[in-house]
Amino acid sequence: MSKFYARRRVSILAALSGLIASVALFNAPTASAALPTPVSGATARSYLAQLTVATEDRTGYDRDLFPHWITQSGACNTRETVLKRDGSGVVTDSSCAATSGSWYSPYDGATWTAASDVDIDHLVPLAEAWDSGADSWTTSRRQSFANDLTRPQLIAVTDNVNQAKGDQDPATWMPSRTAYRCTYVRAWVQVKYYYGLSVDSAEKSALTNYLAGC
């Protein structure tokens, strides 16, 4: 084979390789957006050391005391906004309801193609917040907490996983997907620190243990 044809063959192969890579990139599943990136492990450990340790008290808790899924923009409420943020290829109708798309749940690694199979989890549950100091907040502040898109507090996850979590803290419940646990506890501590919420002793112990590996 002449040098001319050899060089031409190399050029063609290089071009084909680039084309194949481009097609693969184009067809690769789009990574789902996630909740806002939580603080680092070191920062979370620092925050945790500053949180007040106190016994929790759920007296008087009512979910309705935390107005949630308020309007965020146009026809879109908080749930619909998070569904669109956390999903891939999400299509919505004129009322902002998701009609198609896919959602990857980082808690358990499942992927769903129906919005009805997805819950928006309050990472720090509303009842947990109430126990930890939100009972003294104004309704306005509780509303801000329940619809917070800025802190790592709201995330789209498998509905029955969210329901199994309920109002538990990291002492009694953690995502089954171990690769996500560091993110989860960093987010938990950041939210509690930002809102000035307390932790109970078992919760602090669990957080300390998980954060040691972050």
C-alpha contacts under 8 A as a table, 3 or more apart, distances in Angstrom:
res1	aa1	res2	aa2	distance
1	M	5	Y	6.46
1	M	6	A	6.42
2	S	5	Y	5.38
2	S	6	A	6.14
3	K	6	A	4.94
3	K	7	R	6.03
4	F	7	R	5.30
4	F	8	R	6.17
5	Y	8	R	4.88
5	Y	9	R	5.97
6	A	9	R	5.10
6	A	10	V	6.28
7	R	10	V	5.12
7	R	11	S	6.20
8	R	11	S	5.04
8	R	12	I	6.18
9	R	12	I	5.11
9	R	13	L	6.10
10	V	13	L	5.11
10	V	14	A	6.07
11	S	14	A	5.09
11	S	15	A	6.14
12	I	15	A	5.06
12	I	16	L	6.11
13	L	16	L	5.04
13	L	17	S	6.06
14	A	17	S	5.07
14	A	18	G	6.21
15	A	18	G	5.12
15	A	19	L	6.17
16	L	19	L	4.96
16	L	20	I	6.07
17	S	20	I	5.11
17	S	21	A	6.14
18	G	21	A	5.10
18	G	22	S	6.13
19	L	22	S	5.04
19	L	23	V	6.17
20	I	23	V	5.12
20	I	24	A	6.10
21	A	24	A	5.06
21	A	25	L	6.08
22	S	25	L	5.07
22	S	26	F	6.08
23	V	26	F	4.99
23	V	27	N	6.08
24	A	27	N	5.15
24	A	28	A	5.85
25	L	28	A	5.15
30	T	88	S	6.12
31	A	88	S	7.10
32	S	85	R	7.83
32	S	86	D	5.35
32	S	87	G	5.36
32	S	88	S	5.59
32	S	103	W	7.13
32	S	104	Y	6.71
33	A	85	R	5.83
33	A	86	D	4.52
33	A	87	G	6.65
33	A	88	S	7.89
34	A	37	T	7.60
34	A	85	R	7.40
34	A	86	D	5.47
34	A	155	I	7.02
35	L	86	D	7.46
35	L	151	R	7.89
35	L	152	P	5.19
35	L	153	Q	7.16
35	L	154	L	6.44
35	L	155	I	5.68
36	P	149	L	7.85
36	P	150	T	6.69
36	P	151	R	6.18
36	P	152	P	4.89
37	T	152	P	6.59
37	T	187	A	7.88
38	P	151	R	7.69
38	P	152	P	5.98
38	P	183	T	6.87
38	P	186	R	5.90
38	P	187	A	4.92
38	P	190	Q	6.82
39	V	43	T	5.99
39	V	44	A	6.18
39	V	186	R	6.21
39	V	187	A	7.00
39	V	190	Q	6.65
40	S	43	T	5.19
40	S	44	A	6.08
40	S	186	R	6.86
41	G	44	A	5.00
41	G	45	R	6.12
41	G	182	C	7.81
41	G	186	R	6.22
41	G	211	L	6.23
41	G	214	C	5.11
42	A	45	R	5.17
42	A	46	S	6.32
42	A	214	C	7.87
43	T	46	S	4.99
43	T	47	Y	6.13
44	A	47	Y	4.97
44	A	48	L	6.01
44	A	186	R	5.50
44	A	189	V	5.98
44	A	190	Q	6.41
44	A	211	L	7.57
45	R	48	L	5.08
45	R	49	A	6.31
45	R	208	T	7.31
45	R	211	L	6.62
46	S	49	A	5.31
46	S	50	Q	6.77
47	Y	50	Q	5.25
47	Y	51	L	6.59
47	Y	189	V	6.79
47	Y	190	Q	7.12
47	Y	193	Y	6.18
48	L	51	L	5.26
48	L	189	V	6.19
48	L	193	Y	7.43
48	L	204	K	7.54
48	L	208	T	7.82
50	Q	193	Y	7.98
51	L	192	K	7.90
51	L	193	Y	6.59
51	L	196	G	7.46
51	L	197	L	7.24
51	L	198	S	5.74
51	L	199	V	6.72
52	T	197	L	7.50
52	T	198	S	4.80
52	T	199	V	6.29
53	V	198	S	5.63
53	V	199	V	4.96
53	V	200	D	5.24
53	V	201	S	6.22
53	V	204	K	7.67
54	A	132	S	7.78
54	A	198	S	6.14
54	A	199	V	6.03
54	A	200	D	5.09
54	A	201	S	7.22
55	T	199	V	7.74
55	T	200	D	5.40
55	T	201	S	7.70
56	E	131	D	4.81
56	E	132	S	5.90
56	E	199	V	7.90
56	E	200	D	6.52
57	D	130	W	7.85
57	D	131	D	4.80
57	D	132	S	7.44
58	R	61	Y	5.58
58	R	127	A	7.23
58	R	130	W	6.51
58	R	131	D	4.90
61	Y	65	L	7.65
61	Y	127	A	6.69
61	Y	130	W	6.57
61	Y	135	D	7.59
62	D	65	L	5.55
62	D	66	F	7.88
62	D	127	A	7.88
63	R	66	F	5.73
63	R	67	P	7.95
63	R	126	L	6.96
63	R	127	A	7.24
64	D	67	P	5.93
65	L	139	T	6.63
65	L	142	R	7.25
66	F	126	L	7.24
66	F	139	T	6.78
66	F	142	R	5.06
66	F	143	Q	5.20
66	F	145	F	7.88
66	F	146	A	6.10
67	P	70	I	7.24
67	P	139	T	7.71
67	P	142	R	7.15
67	P	143	Q	4.93
67	P	146	A	6.85
68	H	78	T	7.52
68	H	143	Q	6.16
68	H	146	A	5.39
68	H	147	N	5.83
69	W	77	N	5.36
69	W	78	T	4.52
69	W	79	R	5.67
69	W	146	A	7.81
69	W	147	N	6.40
70	I	77	N	5.18
70	I	78	T	5.75
70	I	147	N	7.07
71	T	74	G	7.34
71	T	75	A	6.89
71	T	76	C	5.78
71	T	77	N	4.01
71	T	78	T	6.31
72	Q	75	A	7.85
72	Q	76	C	5.78
72	Q	77	N	5.07
72	Q	78	T	5.86
72	Q	81	T	7.33
73	S	76	C	5.33
73	S	77	N	7.00
75	A	94	S	7.83
75	A	95	S	5.65
75	A	96	C	5.86
76	C	80	E	5.75
76	C	81	T	6.12
76	C	95	S	7.19
76	C	96	C	5.28
76	C	97	A	7.89
77	N	80	E	5.42
77	N	81	T	6.10
78	T	81	T	5.02
78	T	82	V	6.24
78	T	147	N	6.18
79	R	82	V	5.31
79	R	83	L	6.18
79	R	120	I	6.32
80	E	83	L	5.02
80	E	84	K	6.24
80	E	96	C	6.59
80	E	97	A	6.41
80	E	98	A	7.13
81	T	84	K	5.27
81	T	85	R	6.16
82	V	85	R	4.85
82	V	86	D	5.85
82	V	120	I	7.26
82	V	154	L	7.31
82	V	155	I	6.78
82	V	156	A	6.70
83	L	86	D	5.39
83	L	87	G	5.78
83	L	90	V	7.91
83	L	98	A	7.50
83	L	103	W	7.90
83	L	115	A	7.57
83	L	120	I	7.70
83	L	156	A	6.32
84	K	87	G	5.39
84	K	88	S	7.72
84	K	90	V	5.83
84	K	98	A	7.53
86	D	103	W	6.73
86	D	104	Y	7.91
86	D	155	I	7.22
86	D	156	A	6.27
87	G	90	V	5.97
87	G	101	G	6.51
87	G	102	S	5.53
87	G	103	W	4.62
87	G	104	Y	7.11
88	S	101	G	5.73
88	S	102	S	5.28
88	S	103	W	6.41
89	G	100	S	7.51
89	G	101	G	4.85
89	G	102	S	6.71
90	V	98	A	6.45
90	V	99	T	7.51
90	V	100	S	5.62
90	V	101	G	4.07
90	V	102	S	6.85
91	V	98	A	5.64
91	V	99	T	5.66
91	V	100	S	5.25
91	V	101	G	6.23
92	T	95	S	7.58
92	T	96	C	5.09
92	T	97	A	5.15
92	T	98	A	4.24
92	T	99	T	5.34
92	T	100	S	7.20
93	D	96	C	5.19
93	D	97	A	5.57
93	D	98	A	6.63
93	D	99	T	6.57
94	S	97	A	7.49
98	A	101	G	7.41
98	A	115	A	6.44
99	T	114	A	7.85
99	T	115	A	7.62
100	S	113	T	6.76
100	S	114	A	6.69
100	S	115	A	7.54
101	G	113	T	5.67
101	G	114	A	7.22
101	G	115	A	7.87
102	S	111	T	6.69
102	S	112	W	5.45
102	S	113	T	4.35
102	S	114	A	7.07
102	S	115	A	7.97
103	W	111	T	5.40
103	W	112	W	5.13
103	W	113	T	6.39
103	W	115	A	7.87
103	W	118	V	7.58
103	W	156	A	7.42
103	W	157	V	7.77
104	Y	109	G	6.56
104	Y	110	A	5.81
104	Y	111	T	4.30
104	Y	112	W	6.50
104	Y	156	A	7.97
104	Y	157	V	7.22
105	S	108	D	5.97
105	S	109	G	5.35
105	S	110	A	5.37
105	S	111	T	6.15
105	S	156	A	6.54
105	S	157	V	4.40
105	S	158	T	5.73
106	P	109	G	5.18
106	P	110	A	7.50
106	P	157	V	6.87
106	P	177	R	7.15
106	P	180	Y	6.57
107	Y	157	V	6.70
107	Y	158	T	7.81
107	Y	161	V	7.75
107	Y	175	P	4.68
107	Y	176	S	6.18
107	Y	177	R	5.55
107	Y	180	Y	6.67
108	D	158	T	7.61
108	D	161	V	7.69
108	D	175	P	6.53
108	D	176	S	5.60
108	D	177	R	5.10
109	G	177	R	6.67
110	A	158	T	7.13
112	W	115	A	7.49
112	W	117	D	6.58
112	W	118	V	7.34
112	W	158	T	7.78
113	T	117	D	7.86
114	A	117	D	5.63
114	A	118	V	7.37
115	A	118	V	5.30
116	S	119	D	7.66
117	D	158	T	6.23
117	D	159	D	5.58
118	V	156	A	6.21
118	V	157	V	5.49
118	V	158	T	4.87
118	V	159	D	4.78
119	D	156	A	5.68
119	D	157	V	5.50
119	D	158	T	6.09
119	D	159	D	4.59
119	D	162	N	6.69
120	I	154	L	6.27
120	I	155	I	5.37
120	I	156	A	4.51
120	I	157	V	6.27
120	I	159	D	7.99
121	D	125	P	7.72
121	D	153	Q	7.87
121	D	154	L	5.59
121	D	155	I	5.36
121	D	156	A	6.23
121	D	157	V	6.66
121	D	162	N	6.21
122	H	125	P	5.02
122	H	126	L	6.92
122	H	146	A	7.16
122	H	153	Q	5.66
122	H	154	L	5.04
122	H	155	I	7.04
123	L	152	P	7.66
123	L	153	Q	4.98
123	L	154	L	5.97
123	L	155	I	7.16
123	L	184	Y	7.95
123	L	187	A	7.85
123	L	188	W	6.72
124	V	128	E	6.50
124	V	129	A	6.68
124	V	153	Q	6.56
124	V	169	D	7.57
124	V	188	W	6.14
124	V	191	V	7.29
124	V	192	K	7.72
125	P	128	E	5.09
125	P	129	A	6.23
125	P	166	G	7.48
125	P	167	D	5.30
125	P	168	Q	7.51
126	L	129	A	5.05
126	L	130	W	6.25
126	L	146	A	7.09
126	L	167	D	7.33
127	A	130	W	4.98
127	A	131	D	6.23
127	A	167	D	5.95
128	E	131	D	5.07
128	E	132	S	6.16
128	E	167	D	6.01
128	E	168	Q	7.31
128	E	169	D	7.30
129	A	132	S	4.97
129	A	133	G	6.31
129	A	134	A	5.42
129	A	135	D	7.96
129	A	197	L	6.87
130	W	133	G	5.59
130	W	134	A	4.31
130	W	135	D	4.91
131	D	134	A	6.92
131	D	135	D	7.02
132	S	135	D	7.80
132	S	197	L	5.15
132	S	198	S	4.90
132	S	199	V	6.56
133	G	136	S	6.07
133	G	137	W	7.48
133	G	196	G	7.69
133	G	197	L	5.46
133	G	198	S	6.65
134	A	137	W	5.02
134	A	142	R	6.92
134	A	197	L	7.38
137	W	140	S	7.98
137	W	141	R	6.10
137	W	142	R	6.49
138	T	141	R	5.33
138	T	142	R	6.42
139	T	142	R	5.04
139	T	143	Q	6.07
140	S	143	Q	5.05
140	S	144	S	6.31
141	R	144	S	4.99
141	R	145	F	6.24
142	R	145	F	5.04
142	R	146	A	6.17
143	Q	146	A	5.13
143	Q	147	N	6.27
144	S	147	N	5.33
144	S	148	D	5.69
145	F	148	D	5.24
147	N	154	L	7.64
148	D	151	R	6.15
148	D	153	Q	6.41
148	D	154	L	6.95
149	L	152	P	7.29
149	L	153	Q	7.08
149	L	154	L	6.64
150	T	153	Q	7.95
151	R	190	Q	7.84
151	R	191	V	6.55
152	P	155	I	7.86
152	P	187	A	5.53
152	P	188	W	7.88
152	P	190	Q	7.73
152	P	191	V	6.87
153	Q	187	A	7.16
153	Q	188	W	7.71
153	Q	191	V	6.65
157	V	161	V	7.26
157	V	162	N	6.69
158	T	161	V	5.36
158	T	162	N	6.35
159	D	162	N	5.19
159	D	163	Q	6.25
160	N	163	Q	4.85
160	N	164	A	6.03
161	V	164	A	5.03
161	V	165	K	6.23
162	N	165	K	5.08
162	N	166	G	6.33
163	Q	166	G	5.09
165	K	168	Q	5.84
165	K	173	W	6.30
165	K	174	M	7.97
168	Q	171	A	7.74
168	Q	172	T	6.13
168	Q	173	W	5.90
169	D	172	T	5.95
169	D	173	W	6.01
169	D	174	M	7.92
169	D	203	E	6.52
170	P	173	W	5.00
170	P	174	M	5.57
170	P	185	V	7.56
170	P	203	E	6.06
170	P	206	A	6.21
170	P	207	L	6.72
171	A	174	M	7.93
171	A	202	A	5.88
171	A	203	E	4.89
171	A	205	S	7.65
171	A	206	A	5.16
171	A	207	L	7.59
174	M	181	R	6.83
175	P	178	T	6.65
175	P	180	Y	6.93
175	P	181	R	6.24
175	P	184	Y	7.88
177	R	180	Y	5.84
177	R	181	R	7.13
178	T	181	R	5.30
179	A	182	C	7.14
180	Y	183	T	5.41
180	Y	184	Y	6.17
181	R	184	Y	4.88
181	R	185	V	6.24
181	R	210	Y	7.61
182	C	185	V	5.45
182	C	186	R	6.16
182	C	210	Y	6.76
182	C	211	L	6.65
182	C	213	G	7.56
182	C	214	C	5.64
183	T	186	R	5.25
183	T	187	A	6.11
184	Y	187	A	5.22
184	Y	188	W	6.12
185	V	188	W	4.83
185	V	189	V	6.14
185	V	207	L	6.42
185	V	210	Y	7.10
185	V	211	L	6.92
186	R	189	V	5.39
186	R	190	Q	6.17
186	R	211	L	7.33
187	A	190	Q	5.08
187	A	191	V	6.17
188	W	191	V	5.39
188	W	192	K	6.28
189	V	192	K	5.13
189	V	193	Y	5.93
190	Q	193	Y	5.12
190	Q	194	Y	6.05
191	V	194	Y	5.19
191	V	195	Y	6.22
192	K	195	Y	5.34
192	K	196	G	5.86
192	K	197	L	4.86
192	K	198	S	7.01
193	Y	196	G	5.08
193	Y	197	L	6.33
194	Y	197	L	7.88
199	V	203	E	6.05
199	V	204	K	6.01
200	D	203	E	5.27
200	D	204	K	6.16
201	S	204	K	5.16
201	S	205	S	6.19
202	A	205	S	5.11
202	A	206	A	6.24
203	E	206	A	5.21
203	E	207	L	6.13
204	K	207	L	5.06
204	K	208	T	5.96
205	S	208	T	5.11
205	S	209	N	6.27
206	A	209	N	5.19
206	A	210	Y	6.26
207	L	210	Y	5.21
207	L	211	L	5.90
208	T	211	L	5.23
208	T	212	A	6.16
209	N	212	A	5.33
209	N	213	G	7.42
210	Y	213	G	5.83
210	Y	214	C	7.08
211	L	214	C	4.98
